[in-house]
Amino acid sequence: MICLGIAVFCCAEDMKTDDDRLFAPFIDPETARILEADGEITRIIKKGENLTLVPETDNRKRMEEEIKKMNPLIGVEILILHTSKKTDIAETPEHNLLLYNTLRSISTLKGIRYYSASRKRMRIFYHDAYVIETPASRKRIPDPLVKTIPANDRLYAFFKDSSFGDYTCEIEYSSNERCHFMKMENLTLIWYLFIPIIDPHNLRSYIIMIPEGNHILFYGFSCLESSNPFGIAEGRIESLTNRIKAIYNWFDGRFEEK
């Protein structure tokens, strides 16, 4: 009877611990355990495969439907457990606003670097990056930082990408009291040398950030579909992974230095 009582008590404690774990509503217990042990989970998505690491947020179903319809040639999704020097990020308005405005600081992407697997060296990711007034314009405007977080917003940006050249993107944001969502999608044809390789809407990145206490759950997914896939799949998967990590490092530096 005593042993049974101890066993029941232990099970109850385990259940309580599982219920109270970090980011419990958003990721399953096994994913949480791997993140706490390793700090990062990476998965390559091949053509026809589904996303598996997207946190349980309002945008998950939409993302899954968009990617299933797009059926990208290659994609990489990453979950990272970020530990911040700041505390109570979600509950502290200035910290949460800084988190959101970091995602809107498009011009600060200029000059960030990533490791190019094909060239086996560090390389500049964006030679230039800035917000523009309209998709048809290249007029540079300041980063549209805000004083209050809107539920939904949209802006346009121009990028000079070291791998994919010049292109215009639509950037979409949505936020609620628990998470921030960002989607980047090319609006213009992307060329490699003199060959068109990526049609509009076929180079995409998604970012989800969920703050809790002094932690942030960072989810990133980048993918592409190509009408001319020759040479892309083999050389791009590792570089695509490193480009997502470069975005995370950019966020880390911007958010933590403020």
C-alpha positions as CSV (number, residue, x, y, z in Angstrom):
1,M,0.0,0.0,0.0
2,I,2.8,2.4,0.9
3,C,4.6,1.5,-2.4
4,L,1.4,2.0,-4.4
5,G,1.0,5.4,-2.7
6,I,4.6,6.4,-3.6
7,A,4.1,5.2,-7.2
8,V,0.9,7.2,-7.6
9,F,2.6,10.3,-6.1
10,C,5.5,10.0,-8.4
11,C,3.3,9.6,-11.5
12,A,1.3,12.7,-10.4
13,E,4.6,14.6,-10.0
14,D,5.7,13.5,-13.5
15,M,2.4,14.6,-15.0
16,K,2.6,17.9,-13.3
17,T,6.2,18.4,-14.5
18,D,5.1,17.5,-18.1
19,D,2.1,19.9,-17.9
20,D,4.3,22.7,-16.6
21,R,7.2,22.2,-19.0
22,L,8.5,25.1,-21.2
23,F,6.3,25.9,-24.2
24,A,3.9,23.1,-23.3
25,P,1.0,24.3,-25.5
26,F,3.2,24.7,-28.6
27,I,5.5,21.6,-28.8
28,D,5.1,18.0,-27.7
29,P,7.0,16.5,-24.7
30,E,9.5,14.6,-26.8
31,T,10.4,17.7,-28.9
32,A,10.8,19.7,-25.7
33,R,13.2,17.1,-24.2
34,I,15.4,17.1,-27.3
35,L,15.4,20.9,-27.3
36,E,16.4,21.1,-23.7
37,A,19.2,18.6,-24.3
38,D,20.5,19.8,-27.6
39,G,19.1,23.3,-28.0
40,E,18.3,22.8,-31.6
41,I,16.4,20.5,-34.0
42,T,16.9,20.5,-37.8
43,R,14.9,18.6,-40.4
44,I,15.3,18.6,-44.2
45,I,12.0,18.6,-46.1
46,K,12.1,16.8,-49.5
47,K,9.6,17.1,-52.3
48,G,6.2,15.7,-51.2
49,E,7.1,15.6,-47.5
50,N,5.2,17.5,-44.7
51,L,6.3,19.9,-42.1
52,T,6.8,18.3,-38.6
53,L,8.3,20.9,-36.3
54,V,5.9,23.8,-36.7
55,P,4.7,24.9,-33.2
56,E,1.0,24.7,-32.5
57,T,0.1,28.3,-33.2
58,D,-2.7,30.0,-35.1
59,N,-0.5,29.9,-38.3
60,R,0.4,26.2,-38.3
61,K,-2.5,25.0,-40.4
62,R,-2.1,27.8,-42.9
63,M,1.6,27.1,-43.2
64,E,1.0,23.4,-43.7
65,E,-1.6,24.0,-46.4
66,E,0.7,26.6,-48.2
67,I,3.7,24.3,-48.3
68,K,1.6,21.3,-49.4
69,K,0.3,23.3,-52.3
70,M,3.7,24.7,-53.2
71,N,5.4,21.3,-52.9
72,P,8.9,22.7,-52.7
73,L,11.9,21.1,-54.2
74,I,13.8,21.5,-51.0
75,G,13.2,23.0,-47.6
76,V,14.7,23.1,-44.1
77,E,13.0,23.7,-40.8
78,I,14.7,24.5,-37.5
79,L,13.6,24.8,-33.9
80,I,16.0,26.6,-31.6
81,L,15.6,27.2,-27.8
82,H,16.9,30.7,-27.2
83,T,17.9,31.7,-23.7
84,S,17.8,35.5,-23.3
85,K,19.4,37.9,-20.9
86,K,16.0,39.6,-20.7
87,T,13.4,38.2,-18.3
88,D,9.6,37.9,-18.6
89,I,9.8,38.8,-22.3
90,A,6.1,38.2,-23.2
91,E,4.9,39.9,-20.0
92,T,7.2,43.0,-20.3
93,P,5.7,45.3,-23.0
94,E,9.0,46.9,-23.9
95,H,10.8,43.5,-24.3
96,N,7.9,42.1,-26.4
97,L,7.8,45.2,-28.6
98,L,11.6,45.0,-29.1
99,L,11.2,41.3,-30.2
100,Y,8.6,42.3,-32.7
101,N,10.5,45.4,-34.0
102,T,13.6,43.3,-34.4
103,L,11.7,41.3,-37.1
104,R,10.8,44.6,-38.8
105,S,14.4,45.9,-38.9
106,I,14.9,44.7,-42.4
107,S,17.8,47.1,-43.2
108,T,19.9,45.5,-40.5
109,L,20.0,42.3,-42.5
110,K,22.5,43.9,-44.8
111,G,25.9,42.4,-44.4
112,I,25.0,39.3,-42.3
113,R,27.0,36.3,-43.1
114,Y,26.4,32.5,-43.5
115,Y,28.6,29.5,-44.2
116,S,28.3,28.5,-47.9
117,A,28.5,24.8,-48.2
118,S,29.3,24.9,-51.9
119,R,32.1,27.4,-51.5
120,K,33.2,26.1,-48.1
121,R,33.6,29.5,-46.6
122,M,31.7,32.3,-44.9
123,R,29.9,34.5,-47.3
124,I,27.7,37.6,-47.1
125,F,24.0,36.7,-47.2
126,Y,22.5,40.0,-48.2
127,H,24.7,42.7,-49.9
128,D,21.8,45.0,-49.4
129,A,18.3,44.9,-47.8
130,Y,15.8,47.6,-47.2
131,V,12.0,48.4,-47.1
132,I,10.4,49.9,-50.2
133,E,7.2,51.8,-50.6
134,T,5.5,49.5,-53.1
135,P,6.4,46.2,-54.9
136,A,7.1,48.2,-58.1
137,S,9.4,50.7,-56.4
138,R,13.0,50.5,-55.3
139,K,12.8,53.7,-53.3
140,R,14.4,53.0,-49.9
141,I,12.3,53.9,-46.8
142,P,13.2,53.6,-43.1
143,D,12.5,50.4,-41.3
144,P,8.8,50.8,-40.2
145,L,9.3,50.3,-36.5
146,V,6.1,50.6,-34.4
147,K,5.2,51.7,-30.9
148,T,2.3,49.3,-30.5
149,I,2.2,45.8,-32.0
150,P,-0.5,45.4,-34.7
151,A,-2.3,42.1,-35.1
152,N,-1.5,41.9,-38.8
153,D,0.7,43.9,-41.1
154,R,2.4,43.7,-44.5
155,L,5.4,45.5,-46.1
156,Y,7.7,45.1,-49.1
157,A,11.4,44.9,-49.3
158,F,14.3,44.8,-51.8
159,F,17.1,42.3,-51.4
160,K,20.5,41.9,-53.1
161,D,21.1,38.3,-52.3
162,S,24.6,36.8,-52.7
163,S,23.1,33.5,-54.0
164,F,19.9,34.6,-55.8
165,G,20.6,38.2,-57.0
166,D,18.2,41.0,-56.8
167,Y,14.5,40.5,-56.0
168,T,11.5,42.0,-54.3
169,C,9.8,40.4,-51.3
170,E,6.5,40.7,-49.6
171,I,6.8,40.4,-45.8
172,E,3.8,39.5,-43.8
173,Y,3.5,39.7,-40.0
174,S,0.9,38.5,-37.5
175,S,1.0,38.6,-33.7
176,N,-1.0,37.8,-30.7
177,E,-0.3,37.8,-27.0
178,R,1.8,34.7,-27.2
179,C,3.7,34.6,-30.5
180,H,5.0,36.5,-33.5
181,F,4.8,35.2,-37.1
182,M,6.8,36.5,-40.2
183,K,6.6,35.3,-43.8
184,M,8.9,36.4,-46.6
185,E,8.0,35.5,-50.2
186,N,9.6,36.7,-53.5
187,L,7.4,38.7,-55.8
188,T,9.9,38.8,-58.7
189,L,11.6,36.2,-60.9
190,I,14.9,35.1,-59.6
191,W,17.9,34.5,-61.9
192,Y,21.1,32.5,-61.6
193,L,23.6,34.1,-64.0
194,F,21.5,34.3,-67.1
195,I,19.1,31.4,-66.2
196,P,15.7,32.0,-64.6
197,I,15.5,29.5,-61.7
198,I,12.8,30.6,-59.3
199,D,9.4,31.9,-60.2
200,P,7.6,34.5,-58.1
201,H,6.3,33.2,-54.8
202,N,8.6,30.1,-54.9
203,L,11.3,31.3,-52.5
204,R,9.8,31.5,-49.0
205,S,10.9,31.8,-45.4
206,Y,8.7,31.6,-42.3
207,I,9.7,32.6,-38.8
208,I,7.7,32.0,-35.6
209,M,8.9,33.4,-32.2
210,I,7.3,32.4,-29.0
211,P,8.6,34.1,-25.8
212,E,8.2,32.5,-22.4
213,G,10.0,33.7,-19.3
214,N,13.6,34.4,-20.4
215,H,13.3,31.9,-23.3
216,I,12.2,32.3,-26.9
217,L,11.2,29.3,-29.1
218,F,12.5,30.2,-32.5
219,Y,11.1,28.3,-35.5
220,G,12.5,28.9,-39.0
221,F,11.6,27.3,-42.3
222,S,13.0,28.2,-45.7
223,C,12.2,26.5,-49.0
224,L,12.2,26.9,-52.7
225,E,10.6,25.4,-55.8
226,S,12.5,25.7,-59.1
227,S,11.4,25.5,-62.7
228,N,15.1,24.7,-63.5
229,P,16.3,22.5,-60.6
230,F,19.6,21.5,-62.2
231,G,22.4,22.0,-59.6
232,I,20.1,23.3,-56.9
233,A,19.2,20.4,-54.7
234,E,22.7,19.1,-54.2
235,G,24.3,22.4,-53.4
236,R,21.6,24.2,-51.6
237,I,20.3,22.1,-48.7
238,E,23.2,22.7,-46.3
239,S,23.5,26.3,-47.4
240,L,19.7,26.8,-46.9
241,T,20.2,25.4,-43.3
242,N,23.0,27.8,-42.7
243,R,21.0,30.7,-44.1
244,I,18.2,30.1,-41.6
245,K,20.8,30.0,-38.8
246,A,22.2,33.3,-40.1
247,I,18.7,34.8,-39.6
248,Y,18.6,33.4,-36.1
249,N,22.1,34.9,-35.3
250,W,20.9,38.2,-36.7
251,F,17.9,38.2,-34.4
252,D,20.0,37.1,-31.5
253,G,22.5,39.9,-32.0
254,R,19.8,42.6,-32.6
255,F,17.5,41.6,-29.7
256,E,20.1,41.0,-27.1
257,E,22.2,44.1,-27.8
258,K,19.3,46.4,-27.1
